[in-house]
Amino acid sequence: METCKSQDSVVNEIIYPPNQDVETTFNALDLQYGLESGCKLKMLGSNLSNDSPIVLYLGEDGENLWQGLQQTGIRLIYFPTMPSLKSSSELYQLVEKAASFVFNYSINSNVYFVGHGIGALLAAKLLADRELLVKDSRASRLQAAFLVSGIYNSTEETDPTRSSWLSFDDAEDMKIAIAGMNKVSPLFDNFTHLLRPGVRLYVFSAGNDVPQLKAQSRQMFDRLADCCDQDDLHFEIKEKVDGARLLQDMCKPNSFLGRLIRYDICLSQTR
């Protein structure tokens, strides 16, 4: 059994081909957040200061997402691979443990959640986890969450590629586990504990998604609106794209998500 490693244990230099639009060098740090083998996260931008904001990303293509975010001054933490899972409860426990690690990693850093597809469901579940957020005043450090083209009722999932970053023993286990996420759907959760710290919540829907998924994003926004201050909520439909294209757009240099995070960081500094 492996033991937890210090934050400075593994540092790699990753060199991208020269590109005038993005930085050509950034630091990557491998982080182990649990005793179990395979409980690993990757941080990009680890050379930034210890008080730089941290984004926890739940979704596929984490390394490419960095191209859209690296000019924001944030550090990005994501799952490079997922340990083999067997159930929806195992999946959420893994994500909750990772979120706790992120909050404890740098106690002076503001934190952001970003979720795409089934990852948006998991990010919303983290937002609903009062026990997670009230511990050590974590909610005051959670500045915002971005839920992008989410799948909040997984029985209506029509695009398996948006769950491709998950790892299960076999396809049937994955299908059962994702369906089981409905038992903990955030569409029925309570988010009132986010009201006092004023966490800003952004919900995006893809205009070319199937009607069920667009409706789910609207339902998620309406549920948040029932519990949170309207001034802290934003809902937007990204027209003429589907969920996969929306992810591709997020991975482009100076992406809409990167610009929005820069804006939100400036907003947080004025409060």
C-alpha positions in Angstrom: 0.0 0.0 0.0 1.4 3.4 -1.0 1.6 6.2 1.5 0.7 9.8 0.9 3.4 11.8 -0.9 4.3 15.4 -0.1 3.2 18.1 -2.6 6.8 18.5 -3.8 7.5 14.8 -4.3 7.0 14.5 -8.1 7.6 17.5 -10.4 7.8 17.1 -14.1 8.6 19.8 -16.8 6.2 19.4 -19.7 7.2 21.1 -22.9 4.7 21.9 -25.6 5.7 22.8 -29.2 6.3 26.5 -29.6 3.0 28.4 -30.0 2.7 32.1 -29.9 -0.8 32.0 -28.3 0.1 29.9 -25.2 3.0 29.5 -22.8 5.4 26.9 -24.0 6.5 25.6 -20.6 4.5 24.8 -17.4 5.1 22.8 -14.3 3.1 19.6 -13.6 2.8 18.0 -10.2 1.6 14.5 -9.4 -0.4 14.4 -6.2 -1.5 11.4 -4.2 -4.6 12.2 -2.1 -5.3 8.8 -0.5 -3.6 5.7 0.7 -5.2 3.5 -2.0 -3.2 2.8 -5.1 -4.4 4.9 -8.0 -5.7 7.8 -6.0 -3.8 10.4 -7.9 -4.4 13.9 -9.1 -2.4 16.1 -11.4 -1.8 19.8 -10.9 -0.8 22.1 -13.8 0.6 25.5 -13.0 2.3 24.2 -9.8 5.1 26.8 -10.3 2.6 29.5 -9.4 2.5 31.0 -5.9 1.0 29.0 -3.0 -1.9 31.5 -2.7 -2.8 31.2 -6.4 -6.4 30.1 -7.0 -7.1 26.4 -7.6 -9.6 24.9 -10.1 -10.7 21.4 -9.4 -11.9 20.0 -12.8 -14.2 17.0 -13.1 -14.4 15.8 -16.6 -12.4 14.5 -19.5 -9.5 16.1 -21.3 -8.0 17.9 -18.3 -4.6 18.4 -19.8 -6.0 20.1 -22.9 -8.3 22.2 -20.8 -5.1 23.8 -19.4 -4.6 25.6 -22.8 -7.8 27.5 -22.2 -7.0 28.4 -18.6 -3.3 28.8 -18.2 -3.3 32.6 -18.8 -5.8 33.0 -15.9 -3.1 32.7 -13.1 -4.8 29.6 -11.6 -3.6 26.1 -10.9 -5.6 23.3 -12.4 -6.1 20.0 -10.6 -7.8 17.1 -12.3 -7.9 13.3 -12.5 -5.3 12.1 -15.1 -6.9 8.6 -14.8 -9.6 7.3 -12.6 -9.1 4.2 -10.3 -11.2 1.3 -11.2 -14.7 1.7 -9.7 -17.7 -0.5 -9.1 -20.5 1.8 -7.9 -21.9 5.4 -7.9 -21.2 5.6 -4.2 -17.5 4.8 -4.8 -17.4 7.4 -7.5 -18.7 10.2 -5.2 -16.5 9.2 -2.3 -13.5 9.4 -4.6 -14.5 12.9 -5.8 -15.3 14.1 -2.3 -11.9 12.9 -1.0 -10.2 14.7 -3.9 -12.1 17.9 -3.1 -11.1 17.7 0.6 -7.5 17.3 -0.5 -7.8 20.4 -2.7 -9.1 22.5 0.2 -6.3 21.2 2.5 -3.5 21.5 -0.1 -3.2 25.2 0.1 -5.2 26.8 2.9 -4.7 30.3 1.6 -6.0 29.7 -1.9 -9.4 30.4 -3.3 -11.1 27.3 -4.9 -13.2 26.9 -8.0 -15.1 23.8 -9.2 -15.5 23.1 -13.0 -17.6 20.1 -14.1 -18.4 18.9 -17.6 -21.0 16.2 -18.5 -21.3 13.7 -15.7 -18.6 15.8 -14.0 -21.0 18.6 -13.7 -23.3 16.3 -11.7 -20.4 15.5 -9.4 -19.5 19.1 -9.0 -23.1 20.0 -8.1 -23.0 17.2 -5.5 -19.9 18.7 -4.0 -21.8 22.0 -3.8 -24.6 20.3 -2.0 -22.3 18.6 0.5 -22.8 20.9 3.5 -20.5 18.8 5.7 -17.7 19.1 3.1 -18.0 22.9 2.7 -18.7 24.1 6.3 -15.6 22.3 7.7 -12.8 24.9 8.4 -14.9 27.6 6.7 -14.2 26.0 3.3 -17.3 27.6 1.8 -15.7 31.1 2.3 -12.8 30.0 0.0 -15.0 28.4 -2.6 -15.5 31.4 -4.9 -17.5 29.9 -7.8 -18.6 26.8 -9.7 -19.0 26.3 -13.4 -21.4 23.5 -14.5 -21.0 22.9 -18.3 -23.3 20.9 -20.4 -24.2 18.8 -17.4 -25.9 15.4 -17.1 -28.0 15.7 -14.0 -30.4 12.8 -14.6 -28.2 10.0 -16.0 -31.0 7.8 -17.2 -31.4 10.3 -20.0 -27.7 10.2 -21.0 -27.4 9.9 -24.7 -23.7 10.6 -25.3 -21.4 8.0 -23.5 -18.3 10.0 -24.5 -19.1 12.5 -21.8 -18.5 9.8 -19.2 -15.4 8.4 -20.9 -13.0 9.7 -18.2 -14.6 7.4 -15.6 -13.0 4.0 -15.1 -15.0 0.8 -14.3 -14.1 -2.9 -14.4 -16.4 -3.3 -17.4 -19.0 -1.5 -19.4 -21.9 -3.0 -17.6 -20.5 -1.8 -14.2 -20.2 1.7 -15.6 -23.7 1.7 -17.0 -25.1 0.6 -13.6 -23.0 3.0 -11.6 -24.0 6.0 -13.8 -27.6 5.1 -13.6 -27.2 4.9 -9.8 -26.1 8.5 -9.7 -29.8 9.3 -10.1 -30.2 8.3 -6.4 -28.1 11.2 -5.5 -29.2 13.6 -8.2 -28.4 17.2 -7.3 -31.8 18.3 -8.8 -33.3 17.6 -5.4 -30.5 18.8 -3.2 -30.4 21.8 -0.8 -27.9 24.5 -1.5 -28.9 27.1 1.0 -25.6 26.8 2.9 -24.0 28.5 -0.2 -26.2 31.6 0.4 -24.2 33.3 3.2 -20.7 32.9 1.6 -22.2 34.1 -1.7 -20.7 31.4 -4.0 -21.2 32.3 -7.6 -22.7 29.6 -9.8 -22.5 29.5 -13.6 -24.6 27.0 -15.5 -24.0 26.5 -19.3 -26.1 24.4 -21.7 -25.2 23.5 -25.3 -27.7 24.7 -27.8 -27.4 21.6 -30.0 -27.7 19.1 -27.2 -30.8 16.9 -27.1 -33.8 18.5 -25.5 -33.6 16.3 -22.4 -30.1 17.5 -21.6 -30.9 21.2 -22.2 -33.9 20.8 -19.9 -31.7 19.3 -17.2 -29.4 22.3 -17.3 -32.4 24.5 -16.9 -33.7 22.4 -14.0 -30.3 22.5 -12.3 -30.3 26.3 -12.6 -33.8 26.6 -11.3 -32.9 24.4 -8.3 -30.0 26.6 -7.5 -32.2 29.7 -7.9 -34.6 28.2 -5.3 -31.8 28.1 -2.7 -29.3 30.9 -3.6 -29.1 34.6 -4.2 -30.1 35.5 -7.8 -27.2 37.9 -8.0 -24.8 35.0 -7.7 -26.4 33.0 -10.5 -25.7 32.9 -14.2 -27.4 30.7 -16.9 -26.4 30.7 -20.5 -27.2 28.6 -23.6 -24.2 28.3 -25.9 -25.9 28.3 -29.3 -24.8 26.2 -32.3 -22.6 23.7 -30.3 -23.2 20.4 -28.7 -21.6 19.3 -25.4 -18.5 17.8 -27.1 -17.8 21.0 -29.1 -18.4 23.0 -25.9 -15.6 21.1 -24.3 -13.3 21.6 -27.3 -14.0 25.4 -27.1 -13.0 25.3 -23.4 -9.7 23.8 -24.4 -8.7 26.5 -26.8 -6.3 29.3 -25.8 -8.2 32.3 -24.3 -11.4 30.2 -24.1 -14.7 31.6 -22.9 -14.2 29.7 -19.6 -10.8 31.1 -19.2 -12.1 34.7 -19.7 -14.9 34.0 -17.3 -12.6 32.7 -14.6 -10.4 35.8 -15.0 -13.5 38.0 -14.7 -14.7 36.0 -11.6 -11.3 36.3 -9.9 -11.4 40.1 -10.4 -15.0 40.0 -9.0 -13.9 38.1 -5.9 -11.2 40.7 -5.2 -13.7 43.5 -5.1 -15.9 41.8 -2.5 
